[in-house]
Amino acid sequence: MSTQENPEKVVIFGTGPAGLTAAIYAARADLEPLVYDGMQPGGQLTITTDVENFPGFADGIMGPELMDILRAQAARFGTRFSMNALDSIDLTSRPFHYVCGDEEGWADSVIVATGASARYLGLENEIRLQGYGVSACATCDGFFYRDRVVAVVGGGDSAAEEASFLTKFASKVYLLVRRDELRASKIMAQRVLANEKVEVLWNTSVVDVLGDDTVTGIRVKDSKANEERDITLEGLFLAIGHTPNSSAFADWLDTDGSGYIETAADSTATNIGGVFACGDVQDTQYRQAVTAAGSGCMAALEAERWLEEQAHSA
């Protein structure tokens, strides 16, 4: 266990693609990283089935298996892991002090890779069927719904964009909008409304997801007519936003209006020296496993260089 007099060189919070890639690079640089799993070990890929767009796997790979491979690779180079989640951290001065469950520690540098959590409707069957017809990433999973009927929930730019994207594969896309208008930008709204594969259901919300092992349909409610009906389909995509897992750092690190950690241009550096952020906790644009991994690599390299600079200036 680290002490204030003998802190860890680098501590990484999060074990998704960003955190584990950062661990691989940090471990190979002899930084002996300590990684905390957090609330969702392995990140969002652990609730994904087939992953076909991560380089190196020609036949695709299951999300949990991919994360197991990355974890084993990090461990091979000496990464240490703790199952605990971060409770609190103080970034006032170095070494940084943190508490994770029953563990207390200090670190010379910190890499924040805590990810973001997709917002869900909170329906029991929706949660049960995640990865089996329920998805929060059309870019990741749209390919699996070629010539099938799907639905997208949401009314903003993300929902309009995902509905348009899914028309490349699906035979029909329902766009379920709770209100009687889209919140999306004018150009995105026009694009989705003009697409003949998209049927917009206004004033509509999902009240249940149907299916035993996979999604077979949804039950929706028309708020104006106060009527419910079932729609047969095979895929339900949630596009109602993401919540970055940044709350533990909010008192110290600059964030945007949605809570995403802000980093310097072309960098993972935050407003506090020695603290770096990578992956979905600071990515508002791409949210892909491969881009998260790339930013994890950047964070580890930047942490290594920063620690070297501190050693030379001491």
N, C-alpha and C positions, 0 to 999 in steps of 0.2 A: 504494500500500500504506500502510495506517495505521501510525502510530508511537505510542509511549507519550505523546509530547508533542502529537500530532495524531491522536487516535483517531477511529474511526467514530462517528457519532451513534447509530446503531442497527444491530446485526447480527442477522439472523434465521437460525436453523438449521432447515431443513426447507422443502420446496416442495410440500407437499400443499395442500388447500384452506385450512387455517389459515395456513400460512406465506405463501402467495401473496396471500391477502386482507390479511394484515398488511402485506405489502410494498406493495400498492396504496395502502392508507391512509397508510402511512408516507411513501411517495414523494410523494403528493399534499400532504403536510404539509411538504415540502421537507426531509425528514430524510435523503434520499439513502441509502436502505437498501442494505446489502450482504447478499445471501442466499446461503447455502451449501446446495447440493442434498442432500447427505447420501448415504446408501447406496441409497436408493430415490427417485430424482428423480420428483416428481409424486405420491408417496405411493401408497396402496393403490388409488386409482382407476385407476392405470395398468395394473392387472391385472384391471380390470372391463370388461365389454363395454358393454351398454346401461345408461345412467343415465336413469331416467325420473322421479326424485323431486327433482331439483335445479331450483329455480324458474327460469323464463325459457326453458325448452326444451320447448315443447308437444309436440313429436314425439320427445322423448328425444335423447340424445347419447351418443356413445361416451366412456367414461371417459378414455382418453388425449387425445381431442380437447378435452374440457372442460378438462383441465389445461393443454393447449397454449394455449387461449384465455385462461385466467387468467394464465399466464406472460407472454403477449404484452401483456396489459393492464397488468401490473406493470411490464414493460419500457418501455411507452409513457410512463410517468411518470418514468422515470429509474432504475428499480431495476437494480442491478448483480448479476450472478450468477457464482458459482464452482461448478464441478463437484465440488470437494473435499468430503470428509466430515470431521466434527469428530473430532480425535484426543484433544485434552485442552483443558481450560479451567480457569482459576484465578479464582474469584469472591471472593477474599479482600478485594480493594480495587479501587476504580475508578482508572483505566480497567481493565476486565476484560481479561485476557490469554488468548489462545486460539491453538491450533495446529491447522490443517487441512491435512493433507498437507504440501506444501512451502511453505505459506503460514503466516505468523505475523502476528497482528494484535492490535489493542486496540479496545475498544468502550466508549462511555459507557453504553450500555444494550443489553440482550440480550433477544430474544424466542425462546423455546424452542418450536418447533413440529415436533418430531422424530417425532411420531406414535406409533403402537403397531403391532406386527406380530402378525397372527393366528397362532396356533399350528397347525401342520399335522402330519400323520402322518409325513411324510417319504418317502412313496412316489413313485417316479419318475413314474408316470402321473398321480398326483394333482397334482403340480407342473405337469406338461405341460398338463393340462386345466383349470387355473385360468382362470375366466372362460368356460369352455365346458362347464359342467355342474358344476364344482367351485366352491363359494363358501364364504365364512366369514361371510356376512351375509344372514340370511333376510329381514330387514326391507328390505334393498336389492334383493334379487333374487327374492324369493318370488313376486312377481306373474307372472314369466315361466313359472311351472310350474303354471299353471291346468290342472286335470284330468290331471295327470301324477303319476307315482309318484316319490317322493324318499326320501332317507334323511338322518337327522341323527345325527352321532356325538357322544356325550357323555352324561354322567349327572348333571350339576349343574343349577342353576337356569337357566342360559343355554340348555342343551340342551332342557330341558323347555319353556321359554318359546318357543324357536324352533320346536320340533315343533308346539306348539299353534298358533302363528302360521301355520305352513305349511298347516295343515288348512283355512284359509280359501280356499286356492287348489288345493292338490294333491288328487288323488283318494285317495291313500294315503300315509302317512308311516311309514317304519320308524325306530324309535329304537334305535340300536345302543349297548348299554351293556356295558362290559368286565367289570363285576362282576355279582353277582346281586341288586343293589339300587341304587336311585337315591340320589345324594348331594344331590339337590334338596330344597328345603324341603318340608315335609309338604303344604302347600296346592298347591304347584306339581306335586308328584308325583301327588297325587290328581287334579288337573285333567287331566294328560296321560294317566294310566292310564284315566280314565273316558271319554276321547274315542274314539269308535268308529272314527275314521279312522286312529288310531295303533296300530301293532303294535310292541311292545317285544321286542327280541331280546336276551335276557340272555347274559352271558358271551361276548359276540360282539365281534370286532375285524375291521377291514377290512385285508385283506392285499394287495389290488390294486384298481385302478380300471380298468374296461374301456371301450374305445371308441377310435376312431381320431381323428376330428375333434371329436366331442362324447361326453359320457358316455352309455354304453348300459347300464351295469350295474356291479356291484361283486362282488368275491370276498371272502367273509367266512369267518372261522374260529370255530367253537364251541370254546372252551377246555376245557369239561367233556367233551364228546364227542370232542374232538380231530378234528373233521371240518371240511372246507371245502366250500362250495357257492357257486354264483353266483346273484345276484339281479338281475333285469332292472329297471332304473329309469333316470331321465333327469337326476336332480339329486342331488348329494352335498353336504351342508352340514356344515361343521366347527364344532362348538361346544365346543371344548376349551380356550377361553380366549385371551387376548391378552397379549402382553408389551410393556409400554411401553418405548419407546426412550429411556430416561432414564439409562442407566448412566454416561454422561460427566458427569452433573450430580449424581450420587448423593452425592458427598462434600460438596456445598454446599447443595443444596436439600432441603427437607423432602419426604418421600414417604410414601405409605401402605405397608401391608404387602406390597402387590403391585408396588410401584415406581412408581406413578402420582404425578406431582408434585402436591403440595398447594398450592392457591391460596386466597386470602382469599375470604370469602363475597361473591358477586356481583361478582367481580373476577378478573383474571388475574394479580394480583400474588403473587409468591412471598415466602418469608421473607427474601429479600435484596432491598434496594431497588435498583431499576433492572433487575431481572430479572423477566420475565413469561413465563407458560407458557399455551399455548392448544392447542386441538385434542385429538386422541386421547391425547397424552402426559399429559393431566391429566383427561380425561373418562372416567369409569367407567360412565356411564349411557347415553348416546345413541349415540356413535360414528357419526354421520351427517355427510356432506359439508357439509350446510347448517349444522349446528350448529358444526362445526369452523370454517367460514368466518366465522360470527358471532363466535366467540370470538377469531379472528384480528383482526377489526375492533376488538374490545374491547382486545386487547393493544396494537395500534398507537396507539389513542387514549390509552390509559393511559401508554404510553411517552412519547408527545408531551407530555402534561401533566406527567409526572414530570421530563422534561428541562427544561421551562419553569420548574418549581419550583426545580430545582437552579441554573439560571441566575440566577434572581431572588435566591436566598439566598447566592450566591457573593460 
